[in-house]
Amino acid sequence: MKIRDKILIQKFYVIVFNGIFLALGLMLLMFGLWLLLDRSNFFSVLLSSGENQLVPYISCILLGIGSAITFTSALGFLGSVLEIKRLLVTYMSFQILVFVTQMAILVLIFVKKEEVHNQWNNRIDEVISEYGNESLAEQEPVWNILNAVQHKMECCGRYNITQWERNKNKDNSTQIPCSCTKSGLKKWFCNVSRDSTYSMGCEEHLSKWFENNILILTAISISLLITQVLLITLTGQLLRNIRKNNIWPNES
């Protein structure tokens, strides 16, 4: 096969895999924006309030990587289509840099997963203790989302209904959140019998939601790593073949 034909085939595959790389990068970008801006997301609201501002940091990392991938993809498209040597070399350098960063993020996900989960559980316990406190009106959006979770999932408290006994903001010890019942009342607490309340805790549902999102993020990261290995290999071969053929039409 002629070198020029090899170059055309390699350019095609670089463009195809670069498109996949861009799509995965945009998914990371959207994931970061979703965490940062979605105020109906219990995880985001919960860990964006209180002492641990964890979600903004995670969002900024995802937005930074997503933006870097978008920029790198643009270099790849231009370098491969126009066969510009400097752009292809720069593209490979950025690919290696993003690859190392992605590896670090993947390791961080596995190392810090339990820590984040524990912080989340501790924050839920804190919210349950503060729930209904008139002096903490700024926390009402968090309480409303907790109500929505309990009502929709038909659960009460993190581990079970007895957790609400720790809450000191009730008028009497027998009250529980209205969202722990089938009541449609828009109040913080209701006087109802235990027989008409949701007895199961929400931890199982919330943990499943957390694990599913970790799996999605991990799958995107692994897909990016595989795509980057292919792109770095293909770009290296493309550069070698262009050098052999001494074709630099856009090189000054």
MODELLER restraints for C-alpha pairs under 7 A, 6 or more apart:
rsr = mdl.restraints
at = mdl.atoms
rsr.add(forms.Gaussian(group=physical.xy_distance, feature=features.Distance(at['CA:3:A'], at['CA:241:A']), mean=6.35, stdev=0.5))
rsr.add(forms.Gaussian(group=physical.xy_distance, feature=features.Distance(at['CA:3:A'], at['CA:245:A']), mean=6.57, stdev=0.5))
rsr.add(forms.Gaussian(group=physical.xy_distance, feature=features.Distance(at['CA:7:A'], at['CA:238:A']), mean=6.01, stdev=0.5))
rsr.add(forms.Gaussian(group=physical.xy_distance, feature=features.Distance(at['CA:7:A'], at['CA:241:A']), mean=6.36, stdev=0.5))
rsr.add(forms.Gaussian(group=physical.xy_distance, feature=features.Distance(at['CA:7:A'], at['CA:242:A']), mean=6.83, stdev=0.5))
rsr.add(forms.Gaussian(group=physical.xy_distance, feature=features.Distance(at['CA:10:A'], at['CA:234:A']), mean=6.51, stdev=0.5))
rsr.add(forms.Gaussian(group=physical.xy_distance, feature=features.Distance(at['CA:10:A'], at['CA:238:A']), mean=6.01, stdev=0.5))
rsr.add(forms.Gaussian(group=physical.xy_distance, feature=features.Distance(at['CA:11:A'], at['CA:80:A']), mean=5.72, stdev=0.5))
rsr.add(forms.Gaussian(group=physical.xy_distance, feature=features.Distance(at['CA:11:A'], at['CA:81:A']), mean=6.95, stdev=0.5))
rsr.add(forms.Gaussian(group=physical.xy_distance, feature=features.Distance(at['CA:14:A'], at['CA:231:A']), mean=6.19, stdev=0.5))
rsr.add(forms.Gaussian(group=physical.xy_distance, feature=features.Distance(at['CA:14:A'], at['CA:234:A']), mean=6.33, stdev=0.5))
rsr.add(forms.Gaussian(group=physical.xy_distance, feature=features.Distance(at['CA:14:A'], at['CA:235:A']), mean=6.79, stdev=0.5))
rsr.add(forms.Gaussian(group=physical.xy_distance, feature=features.Distance(at['CA:15:A'], at['CA:77:A']), mean=6.19, stdev=0.5))
rsr.add(forms.Gaussian(group=physical.xy_distance, feature=features.Distance(at['CA:17:A'], at['CA:227:A']), mean=6.59, stdev=0.5))
rsr.add(forms.Gaussian(group=physical.xy_distance, feature=features.Distance(at['CA:17:A'], at['CA:231:A']), mean=6.62, stdev=0.5))
rsr.add(forms.Gaussian(group=physical.xy_distance, feature=features.Distance(at['CA:18:A'], at['CA:73:A']), mean=6.04, stdev=0.5))
rsr.add(forms.Gaussian(group=physical.xy_distance, feature=features.Distance(at['CA:18:A'], at['CA:76:A']), mean=6.85, stdev=0.5))
rsr.add(forms.Gaussian(group=physical.xy_distance, feature=features.Distance(at['CA:21:A'], at['CA:224:A']), mean=6.34, stdev=0.5))
rsr.add(forms.Gaussian(group=physical.xy_distance, feature=features.Distance(at['CA:21:A'], at['CA:227:A']), mean=6.30, stdev=0.5))
rsr.add(forms.Gaussian(group=physical.xy_distance, feature=features.Distance(at['CA:22:A'], at['CA:69:A']), mean=6.45, stdev=0.5))
rsr.add(forms.Gaussian(group=physical.xy_distance, feature=features.Distance(at['CA:22:A'], at['CA:70:A']), mean=5.82, stdev=0.5))
rsr.add(forms.Gaussian(group=physical.xy_distance, feature=features.Distance(at['CA:22:A'], at['CA:73:A']), mean=5.82, stdev=0.5))
rsr.add(forms.Gaussian(group=physical.xy_distance, feature=features.Distance(at['CA:24:A'], at['CA:220:A']), mean=6.48, stdev=0.5))
rsr.add(forms.Gaussian(group=physical.xy_distance, feature=features.Distance(at['CA:24:A'], at['CA:224:A']), mean=6.57, stdev=0.5))
rsr.add(forms.Gaussian(group=physical.xy_distance, feature=features.Distance(at['CA:25:A'], at['CA:66:A']), mean=4.69, stdev=0.5))
rsr.add(forms.Gaussian(group=physical.xy_distance, feature=features.Distance(at['CA:25:A'], at['CA:69:A']), mean=5.42, stdev=0.5))
rsr.add(forms.Gaussian(group=physical.xy_distance, feature=features.Distance(at['CA:25:A'], at['CA:70:A']), mean=6.39, stdev=0.5))
rsr.add(forms.Gaussian(group=physical.xy_distance, feature=features.Distance(at['CA:26:A'], at['CA:66:A']), mean=5.89, stdev=0.5))
rsr.add(forms.Gaussian(group=physical.xy_distance, feature=features.Distance(at['CA:28:A'], at['CA:62:A']), mean=5.85, stdev=0.5))
rsr.add(forms.Gaussian(group=physical.xy_distance, feature=features.Distance(at['CA:28:A'], at['CA:66:A']), mean=5.40, stdev=0.5))
rsr.add(forms.Gaussian(group=physical.xy_distance, feature=features.Distance(at['CA:29:A'], at['CA:62:A']), mean=6.07, stdev=0.5))
rsr.add(forms.Gaussian(group=physical.xy_distance, feature=features.Distance(at['CA:29:A'], at['CA:63:A']), mean=4.97, stdev=0.5))
rsr.add(forms.Gaussian(group=physical.xy_distance, feature=features.Distance(at['CA:29:A'], at['CA:66:A']), mean=4.57, stdev=0.5))
rsr.add(forms.Gaussian(group=physical.xy_distance, feature=features.Distance(at['CA:29:A'], at['CA:67:A']), mean=6.92, stdev=0.5))
rsr.add(forms.Gaussian(group=physical.xy_distance, feature=features.Distance(at['CA:32:A'], at['CA:59:A']), mean=4.37, stdev=0.5))
rsr.add(forms.Gaussian(group=physical.xy_distance, feature=features.Distance(at['CA:32:A'], at['CA:60:A']), mean=6.94, stdev=0.5))
rsr.add(forms.Gaussian(group=physical.xy_distance, feature=features.Distance(at['CA:32:A'], at['CA:62:A']), mean=5.07, stdev=0.5))
rsr.add(forms.Gaussian(group=physical.xy_distance, feature=features.Distance(at['CA:32:A'], at['CA:63:A']), mean=5.39, stdev=0.5))
rsr.add(forms.Gaussian(group=physical.xy_distance, feature=features.Distance(at['CA:33:A'], at['CA:59:A']), mean=6.71, stdev=0.5))
rsr.add(forms.Gaussian(group=physical.xy_distance, feature=features.Distance(at['CA:35:A'], at['CA:44:A']), mean=5.53, stdev=0.5))
rsr.add(forms.Gaussian(group=physical.xy_distance, feature=features.Distance(at['CA:35:A'], at['CA:55:A']), mean=6.80, stdev=0.5))
rsr.add(forms.Gaussian(group=physical.xy_distance, feature=features.Distance(at['CA:35:A'], at['CA:59:A']), mean=6.10, stdev=0.5))
rsr.add(forms.Gaussian(group=physical.xy_distance, feature=features.Distance(at['CA:36:A'], at['CA:44:A']), mean=6.91, stdev=0.5))
rsr.add(forms.Gaussian(group=physical.xy_distance, feature=features.Distance(at['CA:36:A'], at['CA:55:A']), mean=6.97, stdev=0.5))
rsr.add(forms.Gaussian(group=physical.xy_distance, feature=features.Distance(at['CA:36:A'], at['CA:56:A']), mean=6.17, stdev=0.5))
rsr.add(forms.Gaussian(group=physical.xy_distance, feature=features.Distance(at['CA:36:A'], at['CA:59:A']), mean=5.79, stdev=0.5))
rsr.add(forms.Gaussian(group=physical.xy_distance, feature=features.Distance(at['CA:39:A'], at['CA:45:A']), mean=6.02, stdev=0.5))
rsr.add(forms.Gaussian(group=physical.xy_distance, feature=features.Distance(at['CA:40:A'], at['CA:145:A']), mean=6.78, stdev=0.5))
rsr.add(forms.Gaussian(group=physical.xy_distance, feature=features.Distance(at['CA:42:A'], at['CA:145:A']), mean=6.19, stdev=0.5))
rsr.add(forms.Gaussian(group=physical.xy_distance, feature=features.Distance(at['CA:44:A'], at['CA:55:A']), mean=5.94, stdev=0.5))
rsr.add(forms.Gaussian(group=physical.xy_distance, feature=features.Distance(at['CA:45:A'], at['CA:142:A']), mean=6.42, stdev=0.5))
rsr.add(forms.Gaussian(group=physical.xy_distance, feature=features.Distance(at['CA:46:A'], at['CA:123:A']), mean=6.88, stdev=0.5))
rsr.add(forms.Gaussian(group=physical.xy_distance, feature=features.Distance(at['CA:46:A'], at['CA:142:A']), mean=6.56, stdev=0.5))
rsr.add(forms.Gaussian(group=physical.xy_distance, feature=features.Distance(at['CA:47:A'], at['CA:53:A']), mean=5.82, stdev=0.5))
rsr.add(forms.Gaussian(group=physical.xy_distance, feature=features.Distance(at['CA:47:A'], at['CA:54:A']), mean=5.59, stdev=0.5))
rsr.add(forms.Gaussian(group=physical.xy_distance, feature=features.Distance(at['CA:47:A'], at['CA:55:A']), mean=5.61, stdev=0.5))
rsr.add(forms.Gaussian(group=physical.xy_distance, feature=features.Distance(at['CA:47:A'], at['CA:120:A']), mean=6.87, stdev=0.5))
rsr.add(forms.Gaussian(group=physical.xy_distance, feature=features.Distance(at['CA:48:A'], at['CA:54:A']), mean=6.31, stdev=0.5))
rsr.add(forms.Gaussian(group=physical.xy_distance, feature=features.Distance(at['CA:48:A'], at['CA:55:A']), mean=5.52, stdev=0.5))
rsr.add(forms.Gaussian(group=physical.xy_distance, feature=features.Distance(at['CA:48:A'], at['CA:56:A']), mean=6.61, stdev=0.5))
rsr.add(forms.Gaussian(group=physical.xy_distance, feature=features.Distance(at['CA:72:A'], at['CA:91:A']), mean=6.08, stdev=0.5))
rsr.add(forms.Gaussian(group=physical.xy_distance, feature=features.Distance(at['CA:72:A'], at['CA:94:A']), mean=6.32, stdev=0.5))
rsr.add(forms.Gaussian(group=physical.xy_distance, feature=features.Distance(at['CA:75:A'], at['CA:87:A']), mean=6.13, stdev=0.5))
rsr.add(forms.Gaussian(group=physical.xy_distance, feature=features.Distance(at['CA:75:A'], at['CA:91:A']), mean=5.74, stdev=0.5))
rsr.add(forms.Gaussian(group=physical.xy_distance, feature=features.Distance(at['CA:76:A'], at['CA:88:A']), mean=6.49, stdev=0.5))
rsr.add(forms.Gaussian(group=physical.xy_distance, feature=features.Distance(at['CA:76:A'], at['CA:91:A']), mean=5.67, stdev=0.5))
rsr.add(forms.Gaussian(group=physical.xy_distance, feature=features.Distance(at['CA:79:A'], at['CA:85:A']), mean=6.97, stdev=0.5))
rsr.add(forms.Gaussian(group=physical.xy_distance, feature=features.Distance(at['CA:79:A'], at['CA:87:A']), mean=4.89, stdev=0.5))
rsr.add(forms.Gaussian(group=physical.xy_distance, feature=features.Distance(at['CA:79:A'], at['CA:88:A']), mean=4.98, stdev=0.5))
rsr.add(forms.Gaussian(group=physical.xy_distance, feature=features.Distance(at['CA:80:A'], at['CA:88:A']), mean=6.82, stdev=0.5))
rsr.add(forms.Gaussian(group=physical.xy_distance, feature=features.Distance(at['CA:82:A'], at['CA:250:A']), mean=6.72, stdev=0.5))
rsr.add(forms.Gaussian(group=physical.xy_distance, feature=features.Distance(at['CA:83:A'], at['CA:248:A']), mean=6.62, stdev=0.5))
rsr.add(forms.Gaussian(group=physical.xy_distance, feature=features.Distance(at['CA:83:A'], at['CA:250:A']), mean=6.88, stdev=0.5))
rsr.add(forms.Gaussian(group=physical.xy_distance, feature=features.Distance(at['CA:84:A'], at['CA:248:A']), mean=6.74, stdev=0.5))
rsr.add(forms.Gaussian(group=physical.xy_distance, feature=features.Distance(at['CA:84:A'], at['CA:250:A']), mean=5.85, stdev=0.5))
rsr.add(forms.Gaussian(group=physical.xy_distance, feature=features.Distance(at['CA:84:A'], at['CA:251:A']), mean=6.12, stdev=0.5))
rsr.add(forms.Gaussian(group=physical.xy_distance, feature=features.Distance(at['CA:92:A'], at['CA:232:A']), mean=6.01, stdev=0.5))
rsr.add(forms.Gaussian(group=physical.xy_distance, feature=features.Distance(at['CA:92:A'], at['CA:235:A']), mean=6.98, stdev=0.5))
rsr.add(forms.Gaussian(group=physical.xy_distance, feature=features.Distance(at['CA:95:A'], at['CA:228:A']), mean=6.58, stdev=0.5))
rsr.add(forms.Gaussian(group=physical.xy_distance, feature=features.Distance(at['CA:95:A'], at['CA:232:A']), mean=6.84, stdev=0.5))
rsr.add(forms.Gaussian(group=physical.xy_distance, feature=features.Distance(at['CA:99:A'], at['CA:225:A']), mean=6.28, stdev=0.5))
rsr.add(forms.Gaussian(group=physical.xy_distance, feature=features.Distance(at['CA:99:A'], at['CA:228:A']), mean=6.73, stdev=0.5))
rsr.add(forms.Gaussian(group=physical.xy_distance, feature=features.Distance(at['CA:102:A'], at['CA:221:A']), mean=6.60, stdev=0.5))
rsr.add(forms.Gaussian(group=physical.xy_distance, feature=features.Distance(at['CA:106:A'], at['CA:218:A']), mean=6.82, stdev=0.5))
rsr.add(forms.Gaussian(group=physical.xy_distance, feature=features.Distance(at['CA:106:A'], at['CA:221:A']), mean=6.71, stdev=0.5))
rsr.add(forms.Gaussian(group=physical.xy_distance, feature=features.Distance(at['CA:128:A'], at['CA:164:A']), mean=6.87, stdev=0.5))
rsr.add(forms.Gaussian(group=physical.xy_distance, feature=features.Distance(at['CA:128:A'], at['CA:167:A']), mean=6.64, stdev=0.5))
rsr.add(forms.Gaussian(group=physical.xy_distance, feature=features.Distance(at['CA:129:A'], at['CA:166:A']), mean=6.36, stdev=0.5))
rsr.add(forms.Gaussian(group=physical.xy_distance, feature=features.Distance(at['CA:129:A'], at['CA:167:A']), mean=4.72, stdev=0.5))
rsr.add(forms.Gaussian(group=physical.xy_distance, feature=features.Distance(at['CA:131:A'], at['CA:143:A']), mean=6.26, stdev=0.5))
rsr.add(forms.Gaussian(group=physical.xy_distance, feature=features.Distance(at['CA:132:A'], at['CA:169:A']), mean=5.85, stdev=0.5))
rsr.add(forms.Gaussian(group=physical.xy_distance, feature=features.Distance(at['CA:132:A'], at['CA:188:A']), mean=6.01, stdev=0.5))
rsr.add(forms.Gaussian(group=physical.xy_distance, feature=features.Distance(at['CA:133:A'], at['CA:169:A']), mean=5.64, stdev=0.5))
rsr.add(forms.Gaussian(group=physical.xy_distance, feature=features.Distance(at['CA:147:A'], at['CA:179:A']), mean=5.13, stdev=0.5))
rsr.add(forms.Gaussian(group=physical.xy_distance, feature=features.Distance(at['CA:150:A'], at['CA:156:A']), mean=5.63, stdev=0.5))
rsr.add(forms.Gaussian(group=physical.xy_distance, feature=features.Distance(at['CA:150:A'], at['CA:179:A']), mean=5.84, stdev=0.5))
rsr.add(forms.Gaussian(group=physical.xy_distance, feature=features.Distance(at['CA:150:A'], at['CA:180:A']), mean=6.01, stdev=0.5))
rsr.add(forms.Gaussian(group=physical.xy_distance, feature=features.Distance(at['CA:150:A'], at['CA:202:A']), mean=6.95, stdev=0.5))
rsr.add(forms.Gaussian(group=physical.xy_distance, feature=features.Distance(at['CA:151:A'], at['CA:179:A']), mean=4.92, stdev=0.5))
rsr.add(forms.Gaussian(group=physical.xy_distance, feature=features.Distance(at['CA:151:A'], at['CA:180:A']), mean=6.18, stdev=0.5))
rsr.add(forms.Gaussian(group=physical.xy_distance, feature=features.Distance(at['CA:154:A'], at['CA:180:A']), mean=6.98, stdev=0.5))
rsr.add(forms.Gaussian(group=physical.xy_distance, feature=features.Distance(at['CA:154:A'], at['CA:198:A']), mean=5.82, stdev=0.5))
rsr.add(forms.Gaussian(group=physical.xy_distance, feature=features.Distance(at['CA:155:A'], at['CA:180:A']), mean=6.42, stdev=0.5))
rsr.add(forms.Gaussian(group=physical.xy_distance, feature=features.Distance(at['CA:155:A'], at['CA:198:A']), mean=5.17, stdev=0.5))
rsr.add(forms.Gaussian(group=physical.xy_distance, feature=features.Distance(at['CA:155:A'], at['CA:199:A']), mean=6.47, stdev=0.5))
rsr.add(forms.Gaussian(group=physical.xy_distance, feature=features.Distance(at['CA:155:A'], at['CA:200:A']), mean=5.10, stdev=0.5))
rsr.add(forms.Gaussian(group=physical.xy_distance, feature=features.Distance(at['CA:155:A'], at['CA:201:A']), mean=5.13, stdev=0.5))
rsr.add(forms.Gaussian(group=physical.xy_distance, feature=features.Distance(at['CA:155:A'], at['CA:202:A']), mean=5.15, stdev=0.5))
rsr.add(forms.Gaussian(group=physical.xy_distance, feature=features.Distance(at['CA:156:A'], at['CA:180:A']), mean=5.20, stdev=0.5))
rsr.add(forms.Gaussian(group=physical.xy_distance, feature=features.Distance(at['CA:156:A'], at['CA:198:A']), mean=5.74, stdev=0.5))
rsr.add(forms.Gaussian(group=physical.xy_distance, feature=features.Distance(at['CA:156:A'], at['CA:199:A']), mean=6.21, stdev=0.5))
rsr.add(forms.Gaussian(group=physical.xy_distance, feature=features.Distance(at['CA:156:A'], at['CA:200:A']), mean=6.07, stdev=0.5))
rsr.add(forms.Gaussian(group=physical.xy_distance, feature=features.Distance(at['CA:156:A'], at['CA:201:A']), mean=4.98, stdev=0.5))
rsr.add(forms.Gaussian(group=physical.xy_distance, feature=features.Distance(at['CA:156:A'], at['CA:202:A']), mean=6.07, stdev=0.5))
rsr.add(forms.Gaussian(group=physical.xy_distance, feature=features.Distance(at['CA:157:A'], at['CA:163:A']), mean=5.83, stdev=0.5))
rsr.add(forms.Gaussian(group=physical.xy_distance, feature=features.Distance(at['CA:157:A'], at['CA:164:A']), mean=6.53, stdev=0.5))
rsr.add(forms.Gaussian(group=physical.xy_distance, feature=features.Distance(at['CA:157:A'], at['CA:201:A']), mean=5.27, stdev=0.5))
rsr.add(forms.Gaussian(group=physical.xy_distance, feature=features.Distance(at['CA:157:A'], at['CA:202:A']), mean=6.09, stdev=0.5))
rsr.add(forms.Gaussian(group=physical.xy_distance, feature=features.Distance(at['CA:158:A'], at['CA:201:A']), mean=5.01, stdev=0.5))
rsr.add(forms.Gaussian(group=physical.xy_distance, feature=features.Distance(at['CA:158:A'], at['CA:202:A']), mean=4.90, stdev=0.5))
rsr.add(forms.Gaussian(group=physical.xy_distance, feature=features.Distance(at['CA:158:A'], at['CA:203:A']), mean=4.94, stdev=0.5))
rsr.add(forms.Gaussian(group=physical.xy_distance, feature=features.Distance(at['CA:159:A'], at['CA:201:A']), mean=4.14, stdev=0.5))
rsr.add(forms.Gaussian(group=physical.xy_distance, feature=features.Distance(at['CA:159:A'], at['CA:202:A']), mean=6.29, stdev=0.5))
rsr.add(forms.Gaussian(group=physical.xy_distance, feature=features.Distance(at['CA:159:A'], at['CA:203:A']), mean=5.71, stdev=0.5))
rsr.add(forms.Gaussian(group=physical.xy_distance, feature=features.Distance(at['CA:160:A'], at['CA:199:A']), mean=5.95, stdev=0.5))
rsr.add(forms.Gaussian(group=physical.xy_distance, feature=features.Distance(at['CA:160:A'], at['CA:200:A']), mean=5.19, stdev=0.5))
rsr.add(forms.Gaussian(group=physical.xy_distance, feature=features.Distance(at['CA:160:A'], at['CA:201:A']), mean=3.86, stdev=0.5))
rsr.add(forms.Gaussian(group=physical.xy_distance, feature=features.Distance(at['CA:161:A'], at['CA:199:A']), mean=5.51, stdev=0.5))
rsr.add(forms.Gaussian(group=physical.xy_distance, feature=features.Distance(at['CA:161:A'], at['CA:200:A']), mean=6.96, stdev=0.5))
rsr.add(forms.Gaussian(group=physical.xy_distance, feature=features.Distance(at['CA:161:A'], at['CA:201:A']), mean=6.61, stdev=0.5))
rsr.add(forms.Gaussian(group=physical.xy_distance, feature=features.Distance(at['CA:164:A'], at['CA:176:A']), mean=6.70, stdev=0.5))
rsr.add(forms.Gaussian(group=physical.xy_distance, feature=features.Distance(at['CA:165:A'], at['CA:173:A']), mean=6.84, stdev=0.5))
rsr.add(forms.Gaussian(group=physical.xy_distance, feature=features.Distance(at['CA:170:A'], at['CA:189:A']), mean=6.95, stdev=0.5))
rsr.add(forms.Gaussian(group=physical.xy_distance, feature=features.Distance(at['CA:174:A'], at['CA:191:A']), mean=6.78, stdev=0.5))
rsr.add(forms.Gaussian(group=physical.xy_distance, feature=features.Distance(at['CA:175:A'], at['CA:189:A']), mean=5.94, stdev=0.5))
rsr.add(forms.Gaussian(group=physical.xy_distance, feature=features.Distance(at['CA:175:A'], at['CA:190:A']), mean=5.50, stdev=0.5))
rsr.add(forms.Gaussian(group=physical.xy_distance, feature=features.Distance(at['CA:175:A'], at['CA:191:A']), mean=4.95, stdev=0.5))
rsr.add(forms.Gaussian(group=physical.xy_distance, feature=features.Distance(at['CA:175:A'], at['CA:192:A']), mean=6.97, stdev=0.5))
rsr.add(forms.Gaussian(group=physical.xy_distance, feature=features.Distance(at['CA:176:A'], at['CA:189:A']), mean=5.25, stdev=0.5))
rsr.add(forms.Gaussian(group=physical.xy_distance, feature=features.Distance(at['CA:176:A'], at['CA:190:A']), mean=5.69, stdev=0.5))
rsr.add(forms.Gaussian(group=physical.xy_distance, feature=features.Distance(at['CA:176:A'], at['CA:191:A']), mean=6.86, stdev=0.5))
rsr.add(forms.Gaussian(group=physical.xy_distance, feature=features.Distance(at['CA:177:A'], at['CA:188:A']), mean=5.45, stdev=0.5))
rsr.add(forms.Gaussian(group=physical.xy_distance, feature=features.Distance(at['CA:177:A'], at['CA:189:A']), mean=4.18, stdev=0.5))
rsr.add(forms.Gaussian(group=physical.xy_distance, feature=features.Distance(at['CA:177:A'], at['CA:190:A']), mean=5.92, stdev=0.5))
rsr.add(forms.Gaussian(group=physical.xy_distance, feature=features.Distance(at['CA:178:A'], at['CA:185:A']), mean=6.49, stdev=0.5))
rsr.add(forms.Gaussian(group=physical.xy_distance, feature=features.Distance(at['CA:178:A'], at['CA:187:A']), mean=6.40, stdev=0.5))
rsr.add(forms.Gaussian(group=physical.xy_distance, feature=features.Distance(at['CA:178:A'], at['CA:188:A']), mean=6.15, stdev=0.5))
rsr.add(forms.Gaussian(group=physical.xy_distance, feature=features.Distance(at['CA:178:A'], at['CA:189:A']), mean=5.19, stdev=0.5))
rsr.add(forms.Gaussian(group=physical.xy_distance, feature=features.Distance(at['CA:178:A'], at['CA:190:A']), mean=5.08, stdev=0.5))
rsr.add(forms.Gaussian(group=physical.xy_distance, feature=features.Distance(at['CA:180:A'], at['CA:197:A']), mean=5.64, stdev=0.5))
rsr.add(forms.Gaussian(group=physical.xy_distance, feature=features.Distance(at['CA:180:A'], at['CA:198:A']), mean=5.51, stdev=0.5))
rsr.add(forms.Gaussian(group=physical.xy_distance, feature=features.Distance(at['CA:181:A'], at['CA:196:A']), mean=6.34, stdev=0.5))
rsr.add(forms.Gaussian(group=physical.xy_distance, feature=features.Distance(at['CA:181:A'], at['CA:197:A']), mean=4.59, stdev=0.5))
rsr.add(forms.Gaussian(group=physical.xy_distance, feature=features.Distance(at['CA:181:A'], at['CA:198:A']), mean=6.04, stdev=0.5))
